[in-house]
Amino acid sequence: MIPRLIFDAQAALGEGAIWHAREQLLYWVDILGKKFWRTDPATDQHEAFDVGQMVGTIVPRRPGGMLLALHHGLATYDCSTKQLRMICDPEDGQPALRFNDGKCDPAGRFWAGTMPVEGSARVGSLFCLHPDGRCDRMLTGVGCSNGIVWSRDARTMYYIDTVRQTVDAFDFDLTTGQIANRRVAITVPSTMGYPDGATLDSEGMLWIAHWGGSCVTRWNPHTNDLLATIKLPTSNITSCAFGGPNLDRLYITSAGNDLKQSEPLAGAVFCVDTGVTGIPAWEFAG
């Protein structure tokens, strides 16, 4: 599995890769650049949308448009009119916190977590935004909220708090959205950097981006076995998502920030043909 460059974006902090199956386009964010990108791999066209504040992640909405997790709350965005509409700010009055990674569960709820703008104190939370607009705080004591995915049978939720150096599993109730019985599914050795964004393939295996590890790895979450490693030409790998017409290409984001002089491809977007397929990303139902 040899990665290839698809866009030398020079992103300060690329993150949140997601494949929009209906549009056949890749969306991803540049958190520190306060924008998100829309990439068409078929035409090699890339379009940026400036939203005016740090944006941690992005997901499609079933009614159309996108849903964003921002520094100051959750919002919808219309790419045709470039209109941003705030929904709520569950961390209102806490400007030292911002939203980071997040995804939708199979029922169309949006899950996203907060983290400190500076440092790694465990003062963030994980939230669940329901399609009716209700937003619940599901976890507290979060240091750096990252990869969140659901098993094929939707009975398990996998979640990464990067500072813990683990991927944790929860029992998941698809009907109610409740989580329980937190336990460690995967422990990432410190020699491999920190676990960041993640995605699931059609065989139920987890793919994890490694901040400070120059790689994406594939793991069996049932046995804690490392199955494969994809090396990349820059240190801070941040997220990964299956895409393409057959969902067999893994798109990978990275962070540039202060690395550009020493690592020319820091902040770029890469693609790998994996030999396995992913599953379509769930959309927000609200």
N, C-alpha and C positions, 0 to 999 in steps of 0.2 A: 504494500500500500504506500504509494509515493505521492505526497501532496503536491499540488500545483497551485500557483498564484492565480487568483481570478480578479483581484482588485487591490492595488497598492494604495489603500485609502489613507494611510498615515493617520489613522484614528488615534486620538489621545487615549481613549479607553473603549475599544470596540467590545460589544457584549450583546446578549439577548438574541442570538440568531434564531429565526423561525421561518419555515417554508410555508407560504400561503398557497395551499393546494388549489383553490379555485382560480387564483390569478396566475399560478405557476411563476411566482416571484419570491425572492428572498428578501426578508426584512431583517434589519439589525440596527443596533443603536451605538452611538458614540456618547457615552455618559458625560464625560467632561467637555465634549464639543457641543453639548446641549442640542443634539439633533438625532434624527434617525435616518436611515438610508433604505432605499428600495433598489434592489439589484435584479436585473434581468439577465441571467446567464446565457440565454439564447441569443441575445443581441449585444451583450457586453455593455449595456447601458446602466448607469448608476445615477440615482437622483437623491439629493439630500433635502430634508425637511427640518428647518430650524424651529424649535419649540420654546426657546427662551429660558429654559431651566434644565438642570440635569435630568436625563431620562434614563431610567434603569432597565426597562424592558418594554416590549411591544407585542401585542397579540391581535389577530383579526377578530372582528365582531360579525356574528351571523347576520345582523341586519345591514351590514356594510360599514366601511370605515375601520378604524383601528382603536384599540384601547391601550393607553400608556400608563406606566407607573413612573411618576415624576419625583423630583425633590420634594415638592409640596403637595403631593396627593395623587389621586387617580383621575384620569380624564379621557374623553373620547377625542378622536381627531379625524377630520374629513380631508383626505388627501387631495380631492379636487378643488375644494374651497380654501384649504389650509386653515380651517377653523378649529380651534382648541376649545373644548367645553369641559370645565371641571365638574367632577361628580362628587368627590368628597376628599377630605384630608384627615385620615384617622390618626395622624400624629400631629394634629393642629397644636401650635404653640411649642413645637420641638424643632426649630430650624437646624439644630445640630445633627438631625437625622435625615436620611434620604431613602427613597425606595431603590432597591437593587433588582435582582433577577425575579422572574415569576412566569407562570404558565397557567393554562386553563385545564381543569379536570374534565373527565368525559361527560359530566352533566352540564358543562358550560359555565361553571363558577371560575372566577379568576383568583389565583393565589399569588401573592407577592409579599416580600419581606423588606423590612427597613434595616438600616445599619448606620453607624456613625459616619458623618462626612469625613472626620479625621479620627485616626486611631482604630482600635479593635475592641473597645470595651463592649461587654455583652449587654447592651441597652436597647437593642432593636427588638422588633416583633415580627411575627408572621401573620398576615391578614388574609381573609377570604372575602371577596366581593361577590355577592349573590346577584343573579340576573335582575332581581327586583330592586337593586340598589342598596340593600342592607350590607354592611361591612362588619365582619366579626374579627376580633383579635383571637388567634388560635394558639399562638405560642409567644412566650416572652423570654428574655435573657438571650437574645440572638446577637451574635457578634458580627457576622457577615453573611447575610441570607443569600443563598445561591441555588444551584440546580434543584429543580423540583419536577418529578415525573411520576406517572402512575403505571402499575403493572398492567399486562394485557387483560386480566380479568377484573381490573379496577378494585381489587381487594387490598392492595398495598400501595402506599404513597412513599416514595423515596425523596429524601430532602437532605441538602447539604448546607450546614453552617460551616463555612470554610475554616474558621479558627479552631474548630473541633478536630479537623484532620480526618473526618469520617463522612460516610454516607449513612444516614439513619433511615430506618424503615418504620412505618406506622401502619397499624390496621386502619383501613379506610372504609367508611360507610358511604357508598355512592348515593344513596337516597337522601341522607341527611347532611353529608359533608363532614361528619365528625371523624376525628382521628384519635387513636389510642394506642397503648402498648409500644411506646418508643423503644427501639433497640438499634444496635450498630449492625449494619449489613456489610459494610466495606470499611476497612481501615487503610488509609493511604499512607505509605511510609514517607517520612519527612524528606528523605533523599529524592523523592519524586515531585517536590514542590507541594502546592496546596490544591485540593479539589475545588473546582470552580463550577462552571455550568455543566449540564448533563443532558443526555437524551437516551431514549430506549429504542432498541431495534425489535424487529418482528419475532425474534427468537427469545425475547425477554431479557436480553443482556443490556447492561448499562455502559454507555460511552461517556467518559469524563474528561473535561478540559483541565489542564494542570497549570495553574499560575506559578511561575517560577520553575516549571518543569520541562518546558519546551516540547510538550507532547500532548496527545490525546490517547487515552487508554480504553480498552474494552474489558469489562469485568462480569463475572457471574455473581449476581447479588445474593444467590442462595448459598454459595460456598466460599465467597470472598476470594475466589481465584482470579488472577490476572490472566487474560486470554490473549491480548494483543496490545502492541504499542506503536503509535504513529509518531515519529519524530518530526518536529517542525523547526524552521530556521529562525525562530525568535523565542524569547524566554516566556513571556506572559501570555499564555493561551487561556481564553476566557469563556468561550461557549462553543457548542457544536449542535448541528441540527441536520437531520436527513432531508434531502430535497431532490429535485429533478423529476422528470416525468414518471420514473419508476421508483422514486424514493430510495435510490441506491447510491446517492452521492452524499457524502458528509461535508457540510459547509462549516468552516471553522473561523472564528474571530480571534483577534489578538489586540493587545494594548501597546501603544507606542510610548506616550508620555516622555520620559527622560531617556529612552533607550535608542532613539532614532540614530544617533551618531555611531553607536557601537553595533547596532543591529539594524541594517538598512530596511529589512522587511517588518520591523515592529509596527504594529497597527494595521497590518494587511489582513485581507480575507483570503482563505485558502479553500481548496476542495480536494477530496479524496474519493476515489472509487473503492468501496469497501468490500464488495462481494456479498454483502447482506443488505437487506432492505430495512427501512424504518417504518414507522406508522404515522399516519397523517396527524398533524397538530390539531388539537381541539380548539374551537373558537368560543369566544365569550357570547353567551346567549342573551345578554341584555343590550 
